[in-house]
Amino acid sequence: MSKPQKFRLGQLLIEQGLISSGQLEAALDQQKQSGRKLGRVLVDSQIVTEELIAHAIARQLGMPYVELRDHEANPAVVNLLPETLARRFRAMVLADEAGGLLVGMADPSDVFAYDEITRTLKRDVSLAVVAEGQLLAAIDRLYRRTQEIAGLASELQRDLGSAQIDFGMAALDAGAEDAPVVKLLQSLFEDATQVKASDIHIEPQELRLRIRFRIDGELHLQTEVDNRVGPALVLRLKLMSGLDISEKRLPQDGRFNVRIKQQSLDVRLSTMPTQYGESVVLRLLAQDGGLLDLARIGMPESMLAAYRQMIHHSFGMILVTGPTGSGKTTTLYATLAARNSPHTKIITIEDPVEYRLPGISQIQVNDKIDLSFARVLRSTLRHDPDIVLVGEMIDSETAQIGVRAAMTGHLMLSTLHTNDAASTPLRLLDMGVPQYMLASTLLGVIAQRLLRVICGACREEYLPDASEIAWLRQEIGDEAALPTLWRGKGCSHCNGSGFAGREAIYEMLEMTPALVDALNRNQVADFMRLARRQIAGRTMRSHAVARVLAGETTVHEAMRTSTQIDDD
């Protein structure tokens, strides 16, 4: 049974040839000034990595080193050690073995921590060395709050009691931080942030309140509690977002900001009356993650080069199309970031404003006071903008004003809900935009979807079934060699889904003289034929196939996304 042993880290690293005496002296001077641990000073100074330090300690103490990025963790085993102790002592239970529990520690020389851990676990403990950064990331990922959330919901249910009262009003005095409803919401937000959920769905059923998270585009059940908890949660959320708490018959939309573990979270709230109470969807937008630039949004290189030229036109219209949640906003904000400079005036008109951009004037529409897209857009043009972003071409009036603005020296960016790039100009014609105006202003259309990316921690080769092979053969041809295909088998890193994150697939229609001529002549069939010919081989489907061949996603995921494209 391995136990903590004392050692001098600086001397150890010198003996193993990882640092020099001069580097150690400089690091010790910094340590005296900052008060930080020596290892942290060396890592922050980029002299060594956390992994090299951990390997050196493991060699010195004769302990195993565990690479947590490759470790298949069992949540039930991990939870044997409470999260508070895991964070305090930088430790995590890695495995339940015949001889006892294997515990990974970032600092295995900490005798006090070892004693507290063994006292808590009440089992024989052997130690392994882990890198601190990997350990903290694993703690964030693995310590879910499912049981805590269920317990807080039960506590709230007991507080409400069984009498026939207005459960929503019972939460009005929940201003105290220890009120169950506040604790429950805090735990929900923390758990959603840990698993990188984009939405929280609170859905009342006949007897139960169902809470689900949307992770990488898929809904996952978080917990189910007594339905009577629902009104208290909804009321607290309405108070937080400044909505009318007496109105339960009509949908309402609002927003608020919370801070979770040093991360600012912008929450968009939408309520909807249902048969068994008000349903709520919370869209979570992290404000501290930084914006993607165009080079990092996943657009193919050839398409990206053409798009960069397009967005530097002094006037005209560029549209991004796709269903809700397909990443259109990310593409548009990356575009604005590429054009943002002290010499360019940019104004956005959005509902709601999803991200705050420095140096840009952003306007939120408000239908309650008749501050519509069209009305704001008219006033915006008097402020001499170079670039205008309209969140959505929501109606005929907005579309026509936007096109006129694009004709008069402004670069217009907006979104539209259409199936693909080729059909988008025809949708604008259906909205009443004259074809001669559209032909002279539209620069191009980007269409996109999101597909899930295979989890790197549990990625494995696999043999596709007959339907997958047939679909892939249809795309790459019968003569081509079948590539090595990959999937994620499911692990603690990806919550058992086999996927971790999403990437966009794109297609782009550039308005050529031939397409402009077809629009001017109102020849819809000719326009569609020319448009489809232009993007042939560079469609969203072909981009999805390319990601399969690159080992980034599965055939099934590409098939699923392609079906959405065909069926929209």
N, C-alpha and C positions, 0 to 999 in steps of 0.2 A: 504494500500500500504506500504510494508516493505521498510524501508530506512536504510542506514548505521548507525551503532552505534559503539562508541568507547569502547574498552575493552583492558585489559592487558592479553595477551595470557598466560604468565607464571602463573599468579595467577589463571586464569581460569582453567588451566590444573591441578593445585594443588587442587583446590576446588572440582573438579570432580574426584579426586583420580587417575589421569592418570600418574602423575609424583610426585616425592618427592621434598622437599625443596633443598636437596643436589644435586639432578640431575639438578634442575633449576639453582642453583648457578654455577655448572660446565658448563652448557650450556651457561650461560651469559658470563662467562670468555672466552669461545671459540668464542662467538659472537663478543666480543670486539677485539679479535685478528684477526679474519677473516673478519669481516664486513658483514657477512651473516645474513639473517633474523633468528630470534630465532626458528621459526618453522622448517626451513631448517636444522639448527644445530641439533635439537632434532631428526629429521627424519634420517639424515645422521649418527647420533650416535646410531641409532636403539633403542632409548628409547621409541618412539611412532611411529605409522605409520601416513601417510597423512590422511588416512580415519578416524582414531580415532580423530585427530585434527579437521577435518571437522565436524564430528558428535558433538564434544564438542562445537564448535562455533555455530552450528545450535541450539543446546539445549539452550545455553546461550542467543541467540538473538531471539529465538522463530521462527526461519525460517525453512523451509523444507530442508532436505538434499536429494540430487539427486545422485544416483549411476549411473554415466555416462556409466559404462560398460553394464548396463541393459537398458539404456535410448534409446528409438527409436527416433532418431533425424530426423527432416525434413530439408534437405539441403536448401530449399527456405527460411525457417525461420532462420536458422543459418546464412545465408548470408545477413540478414538484418543489421548485424553489420560487418563492414569491417574487414578483417583478421588482418590488422595492429593494429587496436584498440583491437581486441580480444586478440592478443598476448601481447600487451602493458599492458592492464589492467587485464589480466588473467580472461577473462569473455567470455560467450557465450550465445546467445539467445537459450533457451530450448524449448519454446512453445509460440504460439500465442493464448492467452486466451481471454475470453469475456471482462475481466476487464483490459486488457493490455498485455504486453509481460512479460514472466517469464525469467529472466536472471540469469544464474548461475555464481557465482564469487568465486574464491579461497580465496579472502580477502574482505568480505562484509563490513569491517570497512573503506574502502578507499573512503572517501567522494568525493574527486576530480574525481576519476574514475567513480563513480556513476553519478556525474553531467555531465561528458563528454558523457557517454553512453546515458543518457536520452536526452541530446541535439542532439545527432546524430540520435537516433531512432525516436524522435518526437512522442513518445507514453508514456502512463503511464507504469511504470516499477515496477515489484515486484521482490524481490531477493530470490534466493535459494543458498545454500552452496554446493560447489563441491570440490573434492580433486584435488589439483593442478596437480599432475602427470596424473590423468585421463583426466583432462581438456586439457592439452597440447597434449596428444595422440589423443583426439577427434578433436582438431583443425587441427592437421596434417592430420587426416583422412578425415575430412569433407570439408575443404576449397580446393576444386578442382579448377584447373586453366583453365577450359574449355572456359569460356567467355574471359578470358585474352588471351588465345592462339588464339581464333578466332579474337579478336581485333588486336593483333599483326600481324596476318597473313593479315588482311585487311590493316593495316598500311604499311606493306611491299608491298602489291599489289599496293597501291597508290604511293609509292616511285618508284616502277618500271614503273608506268605509262602505257599508252596504246600503245605507239609506238612500232614498231617491232625492239626490241633490244635484245641483248644476256642477258637474265635476270640473268644468272649465273655470268657473269662478273660484273653485277651491285653490287654484294655482295663482290667483291674482296677488296673494301676499307672499309669493315665492321669491321675494327679492333676496333673501338670505342665501349665501353660497351653499349652505348645507341642505337646502330644500331638495327633496327627492326629484322633482321635475327638472330642476337646474342640473343636479348631478347626472341625471339620466341623459339629458341633451349633451352635456359636456363629454360623457363617455361615448355617446354616439359619434360625435364629431371627431374625437380622438381615435376611435377605432376605424372610422371611415378614412381618416388621414393616413393611418398606418398601412392600410391595404390599398391606398391610392384609388379610392372610390371616386367616381365623378358625380354621382347622385345618391341621395338617400330618399327612398320611397316609404312613406308612412301611409298604410292602407287599411282602413277599417273594414272588417268582415262582420258577419252576423254575430259571432261570439268572440272572435279574437282580433287583435290588432297586429297586422303583419308589417314588419320592418325589413326592407330589402336594400342592398347596396348594388349599384351598377359598377362593375369592375371590368375594365377593358371591353366595354360595350355589352357585357352579359350581366343579367340580374342574378344575385346570390341572396338567398334567405339569410338574414342576420339573426332574427329572433321573432317569436310570436308571444304576445302577452295578452292579458285580459283587455277586452275592447273598451272598458271604461276608462282606461288610461289615456285613450286617444284625445278626448276633448281638452284635457289638461295640457297635453303636449302642444296641440294646435293653438290653444290660447296663448301659451308662453311664446311660441314662435311668432304669432301675430303681434304680440306686444313688442318683441325684439325688432320686428320689421316695420312697426308703425302702421299696421293695418287696422281696419275697423273690426273690433272684437265682437260687436253686436250683429254683424252681417254674416250669416251662415248659409244664406240661400244662393249667393252669387259667387263666382270665382273671383279671387283677388291675387294680385302679384305684388311682391315687395322684395326687399333686400336688406341685409345687415352684414356686419363684419365681426368676426371673432378671431381670437388669437389662440392657436393651438401649438404648444411646444415651440415657441419662438417663431411660428409661421403664421403670417397673416392670411386669413381665409375669407374670401368674399363669397357670401351665400345668397343665391337667388332663390326666392321662395314663390311657389305657386300653389294655391289652394283650389280645390274643386269639390262641390257638394256631391255626395254619392248616397246610395240608399241607406247606408249604415253610419253616416257621419261624413265629416270633411276629410278628404284625402289630400295629402301634402307631398310635393316633390321639392327637394332641396338640391339645387345645382351648386357644386363646390368648385370654386375657382381660386387656386393658390396665387397670391399676389407676389410672393417672394422668389418664385422660381426663375424669373428672367424670361425674356422673350426669345423664341427661336429666330435665328436669322435664316434667310432664304437658302443658304447652303446646307442647312441642317433639317429641312422639313421633309426630305426624302424624295424630292422631284428628280427624275432622271437628268443627267448632265446636259444632254442635247436640248431637252425641253427647258431646263433652267436657263441656259444661255439665251434662248429665244425670248423667254419670259422677262429676263432682265432688260433686254432691249425694249420690250413692249412697255414696261412700267416707267421708262424714262422718256416717253412721249410727253410733249407739253400739253396735249389735249386729247380727248377721246374717252372711250368707256371700256373698262375691263370688268368682266363678270366672273364670279366664282360660284359654281352650282353644285348641289348635292343635298341629301336629306339632312334633317336635324341631327347634330352630333357627328358629322362627317369631317370635321376639322376645317371648315371654311373660315372661321374666325382666325384660327392660327395662321392660315395662309395669308389672309388680308393684313393681319398685324405684322407679320414678318415682312410683307411688302411695304407697309408704312415705315417700319424700322429701317428698311433699305433706302427709303427716300427722305427720311427725316434729317433735316439740317437747319442751321440758323437762317439759311437763304430761302427756305421753302415753307410756305404757310399751309398747314394741313388742318382741316376741320372734319370731325366725324359726327355723324348723327346716328344714334344707336338706341336700341330698346332691348335690354339695358346696356349701359356702358360696362363691358366685361372686364377690361384691363385699363389701368391708368398708364398713359404714355406721357413722359415728360416732353415738353416743347410742343404739344399738340392740343388744340382746342377740341374738347369732347362735349357733346350735347346729348342729354337723355330726353327722348320724347315722352310726353305725358298726355295721354288721351283725355284724362279727366279735366284738363284745362285747355283742351283743343290744341295742344302742342304736338301736332302730327308730323310725320316725315315730310309731307309736302309743304306744310307751312314753314317748318324750320329750314327746309332746303331753299325756299324762296329767299328767306332772310339771310341765309348763309352766303349766297352768291353776292350780296352787297358788301361782304367783308373781305373781298378780294383774295379768295383762297387760290392756291395753286393746285391742291389736291383735295377732293372731297370724298369721304367714305360714307355711303348710306348703308346702314345695317342690312336692309332688305328692300328690294323693289316690291313693295307690299301691295300696291294697287296701280291702276292705270295713271292716275294723276302724278304719283311719285315717279313712275317710269318716264313719263313724257317730260316732266321738268328736268329729270336727270339727263335725258338725252339732249335736251336743249342746252343744258349747262355744258355738256361735253362738246357741243358744237361751237361754244363761245369762249374757248381758251382754258377750260378746266379739265384736269384728269379725274374722271369719275371712277370710283371703285364701289362695287356692290355685290350682293348675292341674290340668287334666284333659285327656286325649287324646281328643277327639271331633271329628266332622266339622265341626260348625257350632254356633252358639249354641242353636238351637231343640232339638237332640237331647241337649244336655248334662244337663238335669234327668232325662231318662229313663235316661241312663247311670248316674246316682246311684241311681235306683230299682233298676236291675239289680244294683247293688252291695249291695243289701240295706237301703238307707236307707228307713225308713217314709215313705209319702207325706205323712202329716200333719205329720211333723217337717220334711221338705224344704219343703213349702208354706209353713210358718210362719217359715222361716229364710232361704231363698234370696232375695237382693236382686236379683241380676242376673248375666248371663253375658256376657263379652267373648270373641268369637272373632276370630282374626287370622291373617294370613299376611304374608310379606315378598315384595315384588316389586322388581326391579332398576330403577334410575333411569338415564335417558339421560345419558351423559357430556357435560358442558357444553362441553368443549373441541372435540369433533368432531360436535356436534349439527347435523343437516341435515334439510330437508324430504324426504319421499319419498312415492311413490304405493303404497298397499297392494295386495296381490294380491287375487284374487277371494274367497278364503276369509276373509281378514281383513275385507274390506268386508262380506261376508255376516254375519259374527259381529257386527260393529259395528252394522250395520243392525238386527239382531235386538235389540240393547240400547238403541239410541237412537230406533228407529222409522224407517220408510221415508220419512216426510215431512220429517224433519230434514235440514238441510244437512250434508253431509259436512265435518267440520272439517279444518283443516291438521294433518297428522300428521307426527311427528318420529321420528328414530332416530339412533343414533350410528354413524358409519361405521367407527370403530375408530382409535385413535391411541396414542401413547406414554403419554398420561395415563391411559388405561384399559386398558393392556396389550393393545390390539387388540380388546377385547370390545364396545366401544360403550356400555358401562354403567360407572357409577362410583357405588358405594354402593347401599343398599337402603332402602326406606321401607315402613312397614306399611300394610296395608289392614284395616279393622275392620268388625265388625257387633256390635250389642249388643241383648240381650234383657232387658227390664225386667219384673220380675214384677208384673203388674197383678192386681187382684181377680178378674178373669175367669180368668186363668191359674191363680191360686191355687185357685179353685173347681174348675177342671177337674182339677188334681192331687189335691185332696182327694177328689174323686169317682172317681179312678183312671180317668178318661176320656182315654186316650192319644190317640185320634184327634182329639177336640175340642181337647186341649192343643196338638197339633202344628198344627192348622188355625189356631187363634188366634195361636200364636207366629209362624207364617210370615206371617200377615196383619200382625202388629205390625211386623215388620222388613222388610216388602216395600218395595223402593225404597231401602233403607238396608243392603243386604247387602254382603258382601265383594266380590262380583262388581260391584255398582253402584259401589262405592268404587274398584275397579280401573278401571272405565270412566271415572270422573271424573278419574282421574290421566292417562288417555290423552288426554282432551279438554283437560286443562290443559297438555299437552305434556311431562309429566314422565316418561312411559314409553311403550313401544311397544304396538301392538295385539297383536303376537305374545306379548309378555311378559304382558299381561293375559289372553290366551287360555290361556297355559301355566299361570298361577296359578289361573285359574278351573277348568281341568281337574283340577288337584290337589284343589280344593275338592270337585268332583263325584265324584272317584274315591276319596278317602280312605276 
